[in-house]
Structure formats: structure tokens, C-alpha cells
Amino acid sequence: MNNTKPLALVTGASSGIGETFARRLARDGYGLILVARRRDRLDALARELGGAESLAADLTSEADLKLVEERIATARNLELLVNNAGFGTKGRFFDIPVDSQDRMHRLHVMATLRLTHAALGGMVARGKGGVINVSSVAGFGQSPGNVSYCATKAWINSFTEGLHVELKRAGSPVKVQALCPGFTLSEFHDVVRMDRKSIPARLWMRAEDVVDASLDGLARGKLFVVPGPIYVLAVKLISCIPRWARIALAIRYSKEVKTD
Ligand SMILES: NC(=O)c1ccc[n+]([C@@H]2O[C@H](COP(=O)([O-])OP(=O)(O)OC[C@H]3O[C@@H](n4cnc5c(N)ncnc54)[C@H](OP(=O)(O)O)[C@@H]3O)[C@@H](O)[C@H]2O)c1
């Protein structure tokens, strides 16, 4: 790999938003390290992008997470880390096996924490770089059937905000961003077995537009990026409603949850 190029590491690069980040960053002149479990997908994308590095890893596994941390530690020209890998589940917390909820916390919380820590030391020392943590508009509230999803995305928002304050206070130019998309066309809804038709067409966004908004926001040093005017409005409204009223509205009006 060409060491003079700035390097970006993208987790969850085998599909959806992560794959779209990888394509856009390659066009922008970054060398790439692509991380996900499906090696065949990563290798095909790496070939297509002209020699990116694929690193097959299950980020919920301690051994694989260590491998990725070690790779980050040796990447002296790492300028961007995109913590994007994630998934949703179907069903009420008390109905479904705890295993999937445990894995979700490992992936959304622990992998984000560990990879960000592995990257930031070098970036701060070099006075250069950025971390994008892919959260969700779901991180601004709660809804039945999404308890761990909303909680882990709220953690990502809080974690990223804390890092932003620390970095600014330390006078570091390193940037962090919590990217909070709404419904985005990807494989996410196949994994969670959700019918896309149950969501109004105007609410769907293209991954390309989400990634453009994120990178545009990063260039401007924006901490929270919410792509799409509908979602900007939704987040503003949610933020104005007192917590007690948000809870009452969620109990009264949220969709009935089916657990299969
Ligand atoms: N699509 C939406 O509506 C939406 C909305 C808001 C936020 N988001 C967030 O956007 C991010 C990307 O999701 P997406 O919509 O692009 O869905 P996606 O197409 O299903 O992509 C998810 C990616 O995460 C990887 N991944 C899942 N489990 C992993 C694990 N244990 N270790 C390593 N990689 C893993 C998957 O690759 P492998 O299966 O090959 O491992 C895949 O590349 C997620 O954090 C999601 O929460 C999505």
C-alpha cells in the first residue's frame, strides 16, 4: 500500500453505509483498510478500489478486535477512522435471547470505544485526523423493540460529545463526529427482517447522501451530523420535548412490537 496517501479505516465496509464511505474515500484519494466479517465482500471491494487492504474481523470477538486495534497502532498515516459496523434486532428486550443484545453492546459500544482509543493517541500526537462514529436518530429517544439499539446509539452520541469537549479543551485539531442517519437504504433492514414498505417512501435516504453529509460536516468540524431536513426537524422537535412527555408519547403512540 502507498504509505504517502492518507489512510482511512472503515468498519462494516462490506455493505451499505460503510461500503459507500469506502467508495467515496477512495475517490477522495485515501488508502483504505476495510473491516467486516465477510471476507469475500471485502476482497472484491478492495480489488475494485485498486488495492485497499481487507481485514476480516468479527468486532464482537476479543481476539479479532485486538487484531484491528494492533493494525491501527501501526498505521502511522491513519487520518480517518469510521466506526460504522452495526446491526438491529427484532423483538422486545425481555422476549429475545440476551446473546444478540450482548453482541450489539460489544459492537456499538466496546468496539467503538476500543478502536477510537487505538486511533486517537496517534492522531492527537500528529495533530491531524478524525473519527466518525455512526450513530442514529434512534440515539435521541427510545422506542419499544429497540431498547438496546437506542441505548447503544445514545451512548455513541454521549461518548463522541465527550471526546469533542476533551479534544477542544486540549487544543487539538483532531475532529470527532456522531453521524445520526434516519432510515437509509442498505442491508440493515434485511438483517433485521423488516419490510421496507412499512416505512413511508419520503423517509428513506440514499447511503451516498448520508456519506456526503457526513464528510461535508467533518470538513466543517460539525459534531452532530443529522442528514436530511426531515430528520433535522425531527431531532430538533425531540430535543424540545421534556423527557417525561417524550416517555409518555412513546408509551401511548409507538407501534405494537411483534416478537417472532
Ligand atoms: N440503514 C439505516 O436505516 C440506518 C439508520 C441509522 C443508523 N444506521 C447505522 O449505520 C451503520 C451501518 O449500517 P447499514 O445501514 O450500512 O447496514 P448494513 O448494510 O447491514 O451494514 C452493516 C455492516 O456492519 C458489519 N457488521 C455487522 N456485524 C459485524 C461484526 N460483528 N463485526 C464486524 N462487522 C460487522 C456488516 O458486515 P459483515 O456482515 O460482513 O460483518 C456490514 O458491513 C450501523 O451502525 C447502523 O446502526 C443505519
The ligand as a Tripos MOL2 file, in Angstrom:
@<TRIPOS>MOLECULE
LIG
   48    52     1     0     0
SMALL
NO_CHARGES

@<TRIPOS>ATOM
      1 N1        -29.7610    1.7440    7.4480 N.am      1 LIG1
      2 C1        -30.3440    2.5380    8.3320 C.2       1 LIG1
      3 O1        -31.5590    2.8560    8.2340 O.2       1 LIG1
      4 C2        -29.5370    3.1150    9.4650 C.ar      1 LIG1
      5 C3        -30.0820    4.2070   10.1680 C.ar      1 LIG1
      6 C4        -29.3500    4.7580   11.2160 C.ar      1 LIG1
      7 C5        -28.1140    4.2420   11.5490 C.ar      1 LIG1
      8 N2        -27.6180    3.1750   10.8590 N.ar      1 LIG1
      9 C6        -26.3060    2.6480   11.2620 C.3       1 LIG1
     10 O2        -25.4400    2.6380   10.1460 O.3       1 LIG1
     11 C7        -24.4300    1.6610   10.3500 C.3       1 LIG1
     12 C8        -24.2510    0.8550    9.0690 C.3       1 LIG1
     13 O3        -25.4260    0.1260    8.8210 O.3       1 LIG1
     14 P1        -26.0090   -0.0920    7.3560 P.3       1 LIG1
     15 O4        -27.3140    0.5890    7.2940 O.co2     1 LIG1
     16 O5        -24.9900    0.2080    6.3340 O.co2     1 LIG1
     17 O6        -26.3320   -1.6680    7.4330 O.3       1 LIG1
     18 P2        -25.6770   -2.9150    6.6720 P.3       1 LIG1
     19 O7        -25.7600   -2.7210    5.1940 O.co2     1 LIG1
     20 O8        -26.3240   -4.1140    7.2740 O.co2     1 LIG1
     21 O9        -24.1490   -2.8530    7.1030 O.3       1 LIG1
     22 C9        -23.7030   -3.2320    8.3830 C.3       1 LIG1
     23 C10       -22.2070   -3.5100    8.3150 C.3       1 LIG1
     24 O10       -21.7540   -3.8750    9.6170 O.3       1 LIG1
     25 C11       -20.9570   -5.0550    9.5090 C.3       1 LIG1
     26 N3        -21.0280   -5.8290   10.7410 N.ar      1 LIG1
     27 C12       -22.1390   -6.3080   11.3680 C.ar      1 LIG1
     28 N4        -21.7750   -7.0320   12.4410 N.ar      1 LIG1
     29 C13       -20.4080   -7.0020   12.5000 C.ar      1 LIG1
     30 C14       -19.4430   -7.5790   13.3810 C.ar      1 LIG1
     31 N5        -19.8030   -8.3600   14.4160 N.pl3     1 LIG1
     32 N6        -18.1200   -7.3440   13.1510 N.ar      1 LIG1
     33 C15       -17.7430   -6.5940   12.0910 C.ar      1 LIG1
     34 N7        -18.6040   -6.0260   11.2150 N.ar      1 LIG1
     35 C16       -19.9200   -6.2290   11.4170 C.ar      1 LIG1
     36 C17       -21.5730   -5.8050    8.3260 C.3       1 LIG1
     37 O11       -20.6120   -6.6610    7.7040 O.3       1 LIG1
     38 P3        -20.4830   -8.2450    7.8930 P.3       1 LIG1
     39 O12       -21.8710   -8.8140    7.9700 O.co2     1 LIG1
     40 O13       -19.7090   -8.6560    6.6680 O.co2     1 LIG1
     41 O14       -19.7100   -8.4010    9.1530 O.co2     1 LIG1
     42 C18       -21.8820   -4.6590    7.3720 C.3       1 LIG1
     43 O15       -20.7360   -4.3070    6.6240 O.3       1 LIG1
     44 C19       -24.8580    0.8580   11.5690 C.3       1 LIG1
     45 O16       -24.1210    1.2730   12.6980 O.3       1 LIG1
     46 C20       -26.3340    1.2120   11.7490 C.3       1 LIG1
     47 O17       -26.7430    1.1140   13.0920 O.3       1 LIG1
     48 C21       -28.3080    2.6080    9.8240 C.ar      1 LIG1
@<TRIPOS>BOND
     1     1     2 1
     2     2     3 2
     3     2     4 1
     4     4     5 ar
     5     4    48 ar
     6     5     6 ar
     7     6     7 ar
     8     7     8 ar
     9     8     9 1
    10     8    48 ar
    11     9    10 1
    12     9    46 1
    13    10    11 1
    14    11    12 1
    15    11    44 1
    16    12    13 1
    17    13    14 1
    18    14    15 2
    19    14    16 1
    20    14    17 1
    21    17    18 1
    22    18    19 2
    23    18    20 1
    24    18    21 1
    25    21    22 1
    26    22    23 1
    27    23    24 1
    28    23    42 1
    29    24    25 1
    30    25    26 1
    31    25    36 1
    32    26    27 ar
    33    26    35 ar
    34    27    28 ar
    35    28    29 ar
    36    29    30 ar
    37    29    35 ar
    38    30    31 1
    39    30    32 ar
    40    32    33 ar
    41    33    34 ar
    42    34    35 ar
    43    36    37 1
    44    36    42 1
    45    37    38 1
    46    38    39 2
    47    38    40 1
    48    38    41 1
    49    42    43 1
    50    44    45 1
    51    44    46 1
    52    46    47 1
@<TRIPOS>SUBSTRUCTURE
     1 LIG1         1 GROUP 0 **** ****
